[in-house]
Amino acid sequence: MFNSRWWVVFASLLALLVGNASICMFATGVFIKPISAELHLGRGVISSAMGLENLVMSLMVPFIGRLLDRRGIRPVLLPLIVWFALSTAALSLLSSSVVLLMVLFAVQGIGGAGQGPTPYSKMVTSRFDENRGLALGITLAGVGLGTALMPQLARILLRQLGWRMGYVGLSVAILLLAFIPVAIWFGEPSEVRDARQQGRAPAQSLPGLELSEALRTRGFWFLVAAISLSLMAINGTLVHVVPMLTDRGLPLAGATAAMSAAGVMLIAGRILAGYLLDKIFASYVAIFFLLCPMVGIAILGIGVTGAGPVVGTVLLGLGVGAEHDLASYMLSRYFGIKAFGAMHGFLFMFAGVAVALGSMMLGWCFQIRHSYGAGLVLFEILLVVSIVLMAVLGPYRYPAVKRGARPRPKKVLAAQ
């Protein structure tokens, strides 16, 4: 029973509960106020340290992805999990020194680059051909569950132990939920073990393009642009939903309830998108899940009252939940899994920058024009561009292989 490949999905889901987003953003968000009060550091300074950490993570992910392809997943991932856990515990040593603050957050970002979707998406895609979409959807739902659960754990630790020991408690959770499952269930597939014994890089036994080959195709850049632009629009809007709704007179409790509903739909979107990707051509699934946030942004932009704000925010959550599934699945179907780690890391380096720019653009739009309107119109245009790019990718180059059949790669735009 424990040899089933679905245990890999279970282990990945557990590990992503304590992934970089859950720990570095949402759990740390609970600690910002007490850290600021005790160390006399402004919230802007602490937020800048978190921004530096996110930049480090975005820049490190492509290098870690390449290591995963060349060295194997478990040998690279286990040390990074330990690094992430120890660097999280090290935040308990923070003082009023701004330099120390920046250094410790940056060091955590290095480990956090490994404790994200890239290694777990790579592991799942290497184990699943049929049912790959559903497996990815369940795996990446761990990010949404972590977003909901880790702030609650941080709140309990803060109340019982204080923020310093709270960081130590989070590091223990990382080791329990990530290191142990990965150590137990992330064994190498037989073909990878055979390649290693023959002195070849593990990825050489897997089908697909090298990163250098993928970078020479239009399709790869179309996919990078589609995912990055859509996440810029969706995440950029979600960051400002609470102030946007409270500006219109909605009580804070109602605005935060809308965000909570979006979080629930993020999880649902990942599982639903994963299920549909195994049944329906990915471009059609992508177009549906991009139309959802388009409608959501329109509802928020025109100021629909009543249940409108909740509906709009929920549609945004549904869209952002599907995007990571779509990116991982479409990378594997159009470019294979030989260099999946490097390609996934490269794509999400751009996506991470795009998300930061989206939030900043909408914030400056409001500061200059005292309205979000122009920024929301721009985001609608970006989503239209994303839909067009998804629609022209063409048929898969590496479709799922039915049992007993041989794969027959097709000529597609993604490979041109």
C-alpha positions in Angstrom: 0.0 0.0 0.0 2.8 2.5 0.9 4.4 1.9 -2.5 1.5 3.5 -4.3 2.5 6.6 -6.3 -0.4 8.5 -4.6 1.6 8.5 -1.4 4.0 10.9 -3.3 1.0 13.2 -3.8 0.1 12.9 -0.1 3.7 13.7 0.9 3.8 16.6 -1.4 0.6 18.0 -0.1 1.9 17.8 3.5 5.2 19.4 2.6 3.4 22.3 0.8 1.4 23.0 4.0 4.7 24.4 5.3 5.9 25.9 2.0 7.5 29.2 1.4 4.2 31.2 0.9 2.6 29.7 4.1 5.7 30.4 6.3 7.4 33.4 4.8 4.3 35.5 4.1 1.2 34.4 6.0 2.7 33.0 9.2 5.3 35.8 9.4 2.4 38.3 8.8 1.1 37.2 12.2 4.4 38.1 13.8 5.0 41.5 12.2 3.2 43.6 14.8 4.9 42.0 17.9 8.3 42.1 16.2 7.8 45.8 15.3 6.7 46.6 18.9 9.6 44.7 20.6 12.4 45.7 18.3 11.2 49.2 17.4 11.4 48.4 13.7 8.8 50.0 11.4 6.4 47.8 9.6 7.8 49.2 6.4 11.3 48.0 7.2 10.0 44.5 8.1 7.9 44.5 4.9 11.0 45.5 2.9 12.9 42.5 4.4 10.1 40.3 3.3 10.2 41.8 -0.2 14.0 41.1 -0.3 13.3 37.5 0.7 10.7 37.1 -2.1 13.3 38.5 -4.6 15.9 36.0 -3.4 13.4 33.2 -3.8 12.4 34.3 -7.3 16.1 34.5 -8.5 17.1 31.2 -6.8 14.2 29.0 -8.2 15.7 28.5 -11.7 19.0 27.4 -10.3 17.4 25.0 -7.9 15.2 23.7 -10.7 18.3 22.9 -12.7 19.8 21.1 -9.7 16.7 19.0 -9.4 17.0 17.9 -13.0 20.7 17.1 -12.7 21.0 15.6 -9.2 17.6 14.2 -8.5 14.8 15.5 -6.3 15.4 14.0 -2.9 19.2 14.6 -2.7 18.5 18.3 -3.5 15.3 18.8 -1.6 16.2 17.3 1.8 19.1 19.7 2.5 17.0 22.7 1.3 14.2 21.7 3.7 16.7 21.6 6.6 18.1 25.0 5.5 14.6 26.4 5.4 13.8 25.0 8.9 17.0 26.2 10.5 16.8 29.7 8.8 13.2 30.0 10.1 14.3 29.2 13.6 17.2 31.7 13.2 14.6 34.5 12.9 14.1 34.1 16.7 17.5 35.8 17.0 16.3 39.1 15.4 17.5 42.3 17.1 16.9 46.0 16.3 19.7 45.8 13.6 18.2 46.4 10.2 21.2 44.7 8.6 20.6 41.5 10.6 16.9 41.6 9.7 17.7 41.8 6.0 20.4 39.1 6.1 18.2 36.6 8.1 15.2 37.0 5.8 17.4 36.7 2.7 19.0 33.5 4.1 15.5 32.1 4.7 14.7 33.0 1.1 17.4 30.6 -0.2 15.8 27.6 1.5 12.3 28.9 0.7 13.1 28.7 -3.0 13.3 25.0 -2.7 10.3 24.6 -0.4 7.8 25.7 -3.0 5.8 24.1 -5.9 8.7 23.5 -8.2 10.2 20.3 -6.7 6.9 18.8 -5.8 5.4 19.5 -9.2 8.4 17.9 -10.8 8.1 14.8 -8.6 4.4 14.4 -9.3 4.8 14.9 -13.1 7.6 12.3 -13.1 5.4 9.7 -11.4 2.1 10.4 -13.3 1.2 10.4 -16.9 -2.4 9.5 -16.8 -4.2 11.4 -14.0 -1.3 13.9 -13.9 -3.7 16.8 -13.8 -5.6 15.5 -10.8 -2.4 14.6 -9.0 -1.0 18.1 -9.5 -4.3 19.6 -8.4 -4.3 17.7 -5.1 -0.6 18.4 -4.5 -0.8 22.2 -5.1 -4.0 22.4 -2.9 -1.4 22.1 -0.1 -0.4 25.7 -0.8 -4.0 26.8 -0.2 -4.4 24.7 2.9 -1.1 26.0 4.3 -2.3 29.6 3.6 -5.4 28.9 5.7 -3.7 26.8 8.5 -0.3 28.2 9.1 -1.5 31.7 10.3 -3.6 29.9 12.8 -0.6 27.8 14.0 1.4 31.0 14.2 -1.3 32.7 16.2 -1.4 29.8 18.7 2.4 29.8 19.0 2.5 33.6 19.5 -0.1 33.4 22.2 1.5 30.5 24.1 5.2 31.0 23.5 5.9 34.5 22.0 7.1 35.3 18.5 10.7 34.1 19.1 9.8 30.6 20.1 7.0 30.8 17.6 9.6 30.8 14.8 11.2 27.8 16.5 7.8 26.1 16.5 7.3 26.8 12.8 10.7 25.2 12.1 9.7 22.1 13.9 6.5 22.0 11.8 8.6 22.2 8.6 10.8 19.2 9.6 7.7 17.2 10.6 5.5 17.9 7.6 8.2 18.3 4.9 11.4 16.6 5.8 10.0 13.3 7.1 7.4 12.7 4.2 10.0 13.6 1.6 12.6 11.3 3.2 10.1 8.4 3.3 8.2 8.7 0.0 10.4 10.6 -2.5 12.4 7.6 -3.7 13.6 7.7 -7.3 11.8 5.9 -10.1 13.5 2.8 -11.5 14.5 4.5 -14.7 16.2 7.3 -12.8 18.1 4.8 -10.6 19.2 2.9 -13.8 20.4 6.2 -15.3 22.4 7.1 -12.2 24.0 3.6 -12.1 25.0 4.1 -15.8 26.6 7.4 -15.0 24.0 9.5 -16.8 22.2 12.5 -15.3 18.8 11.3 -13.9 16.8 13.5 -16.3 18.4 12.0 -19.4 16.1 9.0 -19.2 13.0 11.2 -19.2 11.2 12.5 -22.3 11.3 16.1 -23.2 13.3 19.1 -24.3 16.3 20.7 -22.5 15.8 24.2 -21.1 18.0 25.6 -23.8 15.8 24.0 -26.5 12.6 25.2 -24.9 13.9 28.8 -24.7 14.3 28.8 -28.5 10.6 28.1 -29.0 7.8 30.6 -29.3 5.5 28.4 -27.4 7.6 28.4 -24.2 7.6 32.2 -24.2 3.9 32.4 -25.0 3.2 30.2 -21.9 5.6 32.2 -19.7 3.8 35.4 -20.8 0.3 34.0 -20.4 0.9 32.7 -16.9 2.9 35.8 -15.8 0.4 38.3 -17.2 -2.6 36.5 -15.7 -1.0 36.2 -12.3 -0.1 39.9 -12.4 -3.7 40.8 -13.0 -5.3 38.3 -10.6 -2.9 38.5 -7.6 -2.5 42.2 -8.1 -6.2 42.6 -7.7 -6.5 40.2 -4.7 -3.9 42.1 -2.7 -6.1 45.2 -2.9 -9.5 43.6 -2.4 -9.9 44.4 1.3 -9.0 48.2 1.0 -11.0 48.3 -2.3 -14.2 47.0 -0.6 -13.8 48.9 2.7 -13.4 52.1 0.6 -16.9 51.4 -0.7 -18.3 51.1 2.7 -18.3 47.4 3.2 -17.4 46.5 6.8 -14.0 45.0 7.4 -15.5 41.8 8.5 -17.4 41.5 5.2 -14.2 42.3 3.2 -12.1 39.7 5.0 -14.9 37.2 4.7 -14.7 37.7 0.9 -11.0 37.0 1.0 -11.6 33.9 3.1 -14.1 32.7 0.5 -11.5 33.4 -2.2 -9.0 31.2 -0.2 -11.5 28.3 -0.2 -12.1 28.7 -4.0 -8.3 28.7 -4.5 -8.2 25.2 -3.1 -11.3 24.2 -5.0 -9.9 25.7 -8.2 -6.7 23.7 -8.0 -8.5 20.4 -7.6 -11.1 21.2 -10.2 -8.6 22.4 -12.7 -6.4 19.3 -12.1 -9.4 17.0 -12.7 -10.5 18.8 -15.8 -7.0 18.8 -17.3 -7.1 15.0 -17.5 -10.4 15.1 -19.4 -10.3 18.3 -21.5 -7.6 19.9 -23.7 -5.6 22.3 -21.5 -6.1 25.4 -23.6 -9.9 25.1 -23.1 -9.5 24.7 -19.4 -7.1 27.7 -19.3 -9.6 29.9 -21.2 -12.4 29.0 -18.8 -10.3 29.7 -15.7 -9.1 33.1 -17.2 -12.6 34.2 -18.0 -13.6 33.7 -14.3 -11.2 36.4 -13.0 -12.2 38.6 -15.9 -15.8 38.5 -14.8 -14.6 38.9 -11.2 -12.5 42.0 -11.9 -15.4 43.5 -13.9 -17.8 43.0 -11.0 -15.3 44.7 -8.6 -14.6 47.4 -11.1 -18.2 48.5 -11.7 -19.0 48.4 -8.0 -21.8 45.8 -8.0 -23.4 45.8 -4.5 -25.0 43.1 -2.4 -23.3 39.8 -3.0 -21.3 41.2 -5.9 -18.1 41.8 -4.1 -18.0 38.3 -2.6 -18.8 36.8 -6.1 -16.1 38.9 -7.7 -13.5 38.0 -5.1 -14.4 34.3 -5.3 -14.0 34.3 -9.1 -10.5 35.7 -8.6 -9.7 33.0 -6.1 -10.9 30.3 -8.5 -8.7 31.7 -11.3 -5.5 32.0 -9.2 -6.1 28.5 -7.9 -6.0 27.1 -11.4 -3.0 28.9 -12.7 -0.3 26.9 -11.0 -2.0 23.6 -12.1 -2.1 24.9 -15.7 1.5 26.1 -15.7 2.8 22.8 -14.4 0.6 20.6 -16.6 1.1 22.5 -19.8 4.9 22.6 -19.3 5.0 18.8 -19.0 2.7 18.3 -22.0 4.3 20.8 -24.4 8.0 20.4 -23.3 8.2 17.1 -21.5 9.7 16.4 -18.1 13.4 16.0 -18.9 14.2 19.6 -17.8 10.9 20.2 -15.9 12.6 21.6 -12.8 14.6 24.2 -14.7 11.7 25.2 -16.9 9.3 25.4 -14.0 11.7 27.5 -12.0 12.4 29.8 -15.0 8.7 30.4 -15.6 7.9 31.2 -12.0 10.9 33.5 -11.7 9.0 35.7 -14.2 5.7 35.0 -12.6 7.0 36.1 -9.1 8.2 39.4 -10.5 4.9 39.9 -12.3 2.9 39.3 -9.1 5.0 42.0 -7.3 4.6 44.4 -10.2 0.8 43.8 -10.3 0.3 44.8 -6.7 2.6 47.8 -7.0 0.9 49.0 -10.2 -2.6 48.9 -8.7 -1.4 50.6 -5.6 0.2 53.5 -7.5 -2.8 53.7 -9.7 -4.9 54.4 -6.6 -2.3 56.8 -5.1 -2.1 58.9 -8.2 -5.7 58.8 -9.4 -7.6 58.0 -6.2 -9.3 55.2 -8.0 -8.5 51.6 -9.0 -10.5 51.9 -12.2 -7.7 52.4 -14.8 -5.6 49.7 -13.2 -8.5 47.2 -13.3 -9.1 48.0 -17.0 -5.4 47.3 -17.7 -5.7 44.0 -15.9 -8.7 43.0 -18.0 -6.6 43.7 -21.1 -3.8 41.5 -19.7 -6.2 38.7 -19.2 -7.4 39.0 -22.8 -3.8 38.7 -24.0 -3.3 35.7 -21.8 -6.3 34.0 -23.3 -5.1 34.6 -26.8 -1.6 33.2 -26.0 -3.2 30.1 -24.5 -5.4 29.6 -27.5 -2.6 29.5 -30.1 -0.3 26.9 -28.4 -1.7 24.0 -30.5 -1.8 20.3 -29.7 0.4 18.7 -27.1 3.9 17.5 -28.0 4.0 15.0 -25.2 0.4 13.8 -24.7 -0.6 11.2 -22.1 0.3 7.7 -23.2 -2.4 5.0 -22.9 -1.1 1.9 -21.3 0.6 -0.3 -23.9 0.9 2.5 -26.5 3.9 4.4 -27.6 4.2 8.2 -27.4 4.2 10.0 -30.7 5.3 13.6 -30.3 3.5 16.1 -32.6 4.7 19.2 -34.3 3.2 22.1 -32.5 3.7 25.8 -32.1 5.2 25.1 -28.7 8.1 23.3 -30.4 8.7 25.8 -33.2 
